[in-house]
């Protein structure tokens, strides 16, 4: 079984999803972690968990629709090329754009994990 875990920050894959990745690898499943902008040390740490790594382009805090469309296209191409059985996405842009790409590919096993309180509810947010 091929499982994709999609996050926005490479460090969060290691710190907050590392045990999950190791557990899934221990079950004998092929895990691929996706994130943006990982350095050599972070990629090595992710691979030490037993996971492959794929980098994708995203402007995490940007509101430019063209950048977001590029992220959607990137996800679409990656998912089409690799055909994962299960996708677990967390943080908002991987959930939205990864979810749309999965839907366009008629992928039925996309799972979203909403984490944290959210920027809008933090001091200095919208309110």
PELINKA-V471192 format. One record per pair of residues at least 6 apart in sequence whose ideal C-beta (glycine too) atoms are under 8 Angstrom apart, sorted by the first residue. I is the first residue (numbers start at 1). J is the second residue. Records with the same first field share a line. If there is no record, write none. Layout:
I: J ; J
This chain:
1: 29 ; 30 ; 85 ; 86
2: 29 ; 30 ; 32 ; 82 ; 83 ; 84 ; 85 ; 86
3: 24 ; 29 ; 30 ; 31 ; 32 ; 84 ; 85 ; 86 ; 87 ; 88
4: 31 ; 32 ; 33 ; 34 ; 79 ; 82 ; 84 ; 86 ; 87 ; 88
5: 13 ; 17 ; 20 ; 21 ; 31 ; 32 ; 33 ; 34 ; 51 ; 88 ; 89
6: 33 ; 34 ; 35 ; 75 ; 87 ; 88 ; 89 ; 90 ; 94 ; 98
7: 13 ; 17 ; 33 ; 34 ; 35 ; 89 ; 90 ; 91 ; 94
8: 35 ; 36 ; 58 ; 60 ; 91 ; 93 ; 94
9: 35 ; 36 ; 60 ; 91
10: 35 ; 36 ; 37 ; 38 ; 39 ; 42 ; 43 ; 46
11: 42
12: 35 ; 91
13: 21 ; 33 ; 35 ; 46 ; 51
14: 42 ; 45 ; 46 ; 49
16: 115
17: 33 ; 90
18: 49
21: 31 ; 33 ; 46 ; 49 ; 50 ; 51
22: 49 ; 50
24: 31
25: 31 ; 49 ; 50 ; 51
26: 50
30: 52
31: 49 ; 50 ; 51 ; 52
32: 51 ; 52 ; 53 ; 54 ; 82 ; 84
33: 46 ; 49 ; 51 ; 52 ; 53 ; 54
34: 53 ; 54 ; 55 ; 56 ; 78 ; 94
35: 46 ; 53 ; 55 ; 56
36: 55 ; 56 ; 57 ; 58 ; 60
37: 55
38: 46 ; 53 ; 55
43: 53
46: 53
47: 53
54: 78 ; 82
56: 71 ; 74 ; 75 ; 78
57: 70 ; 71 ; 74
58: 67 ; 71 ; 74 ; 93 ; 94 ; 97
59: 67 ; 68 ; 71
60: 93
62: 68
68: 93 ; 97
71: 93 ; 97
72: 97 ; 100 ; 101
75: 94 ; 97 ; 98 ; 100 ; 101 ; 102
76: 101 ; 104 ; 105
79: 87 ; 98 ; 101 ; 102 ; 105 ; 107
80: 105
84: 107
85: 109
86: 109 ; 111
87: 98 ; 102 ; 107 ; 109 ; 110 ; 111
88: 111 ; 113
89: 95 ; 98 ; 99 ; 110 ; 111 ; 112 ; 113
90: 112 ; 113 ; 114 ; 115
91: 115
95: 112 ; 113 ; 114
98: 110
99: 110 ; 112
102: 110
103: 110
118: 125
119: 125
120: 126 ; 127
121: 127
